[in-house]
């Protein structure tokens, strides 16, 4: 099975002989979405109390930052009508060049307020994993 994220639409894949690559990637995206839902649910330790940091770290470790971000961005795109997601997260998704497919089968179906916190936490977790950018000293 191909583990690379396929970033194009199904139509593009069909036209370019990459349908199986698209299907393999889409299956992993769906699996990742279900894993996000399970990790959030499993992190619930008291009424309305979640360990979103642990949930995020678990899913990112298993699926990688690229696929987790892709699934979360697709979810936000598919739910762009929902005002329960923060403007910061809505702005973040604008940085993704997502295909025009409506990929509802790998949209994360968790309460939007909790999912918004998970997205914010995941963005922070991944940003902390990035190597620091080298800045040239001012001259």
Secondary structure, DSSP 8 states (H G I E B T S, - for coil): ---S---S-HHHHHHTT-HHHHHHHHHHHHHHHHHHHHHHHHTEEETTEE-HHHHHHHHHHHHHHHHHHHHHHHHHHHTTT-TTS-HHHHHHHTT----SS--GGG---S-HHHHHHHHHHHHHHHHHHS---------
